[in-house]
């Protein structure tokens, strides 16, 4: 039974709690198949999850199930390990980074935070153009603030 993988299903938002719970659950297993579907989440939580998943190397297979929205599209692009599509996988939704600044009182901080989000968005557009092979129309729509949906048939060609 040594080669039997530990199978974990993640169908949740990406948050500090869900990321830590996932890490705690799979950390002690040598061979993991992670079925993954998400509505997305915050960027820093997503980057922490990607760092952990990538640290697993060949001991983790990411199995896309359902859909990846928002930050989930970043995971597919930045994950360096083995990726498979489950029968149930449907699409990836991409959109530019949102920056919530309503809780900050200082207008200077607000403008700097918005500027950093704009820089991130330029980077994401450039990465996604290459990784997801976005058309000029899709890039234009992203820049206009629209969401882009990439269906399974295109994802199959990427992975």
Secondary structure as UniProt FT lines:
FT   TURN            2..3
FT   STRAND          6..11
FT   HELIX           16..26
FT   TURN            27..28
FT   STRAND          32..38
FT   HELIX           43..55
FT   HELIX           57..59
FT   STRAND          60..69
FT   HELIX           71..78
FT   STRAND          82..85
FT   TURN            87..88
FT   STRAND          91..94
FT   TURN            102..103
FT   HELIX           107..131
FT   TURN            132..133
FT   HELIX           136..143
FT   TURN            144..145
FT   STRAND          148..151
FT   HELIX           152..158
//
